[in-house]
């Protein structure tokens, strides 16, 4: 007969919800123990393998739902010494995104075992050959391998956070730069692509030569822009009063950068709204 103890009311409720999601026919009794908290007893015969696996997966679910966020924040503050609440919150968000992406095989990392797989194996190992499980004890003392892996994942999140900070500093610098400049173009039209294609308000396409000439006439090195870059640099050189950007993906990175820099000056529209459709056939 398997016995499981939880100290938290929310955790024991979550455990039961997950358990009956994975296996609807498990019989158990629930009572309160003065010393150990909430006491669950699995009645009847010894649990079958699929029933035991449902218990293990449910414990992982409870940990991810109720323990992971606090653990991440604790590591951010005690291992990496962050104290700013906004920075801690953002790093925690990035960590959980990386955690999920590693689980789904999206994020490439040297750690081959996914976080959830490691958690499941650790809970399974701690439940092996015992009939009494203390969830709180396992979380505090038996998940060292997982916590070590989590420190690594938080390090990856901090690297991404620092890149975000650098990018935002770059964006702010460009905003200040164009705010001090006089615009050389009233408006410009742009089509998304591997590289942007620029058009005059008359529909005439900017040649690469014309773009390079504009960029060479501006001290773009002051803001760290390469004169060979043909997406952002031409716009900074022109500093247009209005930018009409056409495409099908408003969250595309280059597009988001333009929107972040020029803000209300940018109007994004679907490619079907491009006012010079005859030029699309020649692209």
Secondary structure, DSSP 4 states (H G I P E B T S, - for coil): -EEEEES-HHHHHHHHHHHHHH-TT--EEEEEETTTEEEEEE-SSPPPHHHHHHHHHHHHHHHHHHTHHHHHHHHHHHTS----HHHHHHHHHHHHHHHHHHHTT-S--S--S-HHHHHHHHHHHHHTT-SEEEHHHHHHHS-HHHHHHHHHHHHHHHHHHHHHHHHHHHHHHHHHHHHTSPPS-SEEEEE-SSS-EEE-TTSPBPPHHHHHHHHHTTTGGGGT--TT--SHHHHHHH--SEEEEEES-TT-HHHHHHHHHHGGGEEEEEGGG-S-GGGGGG-
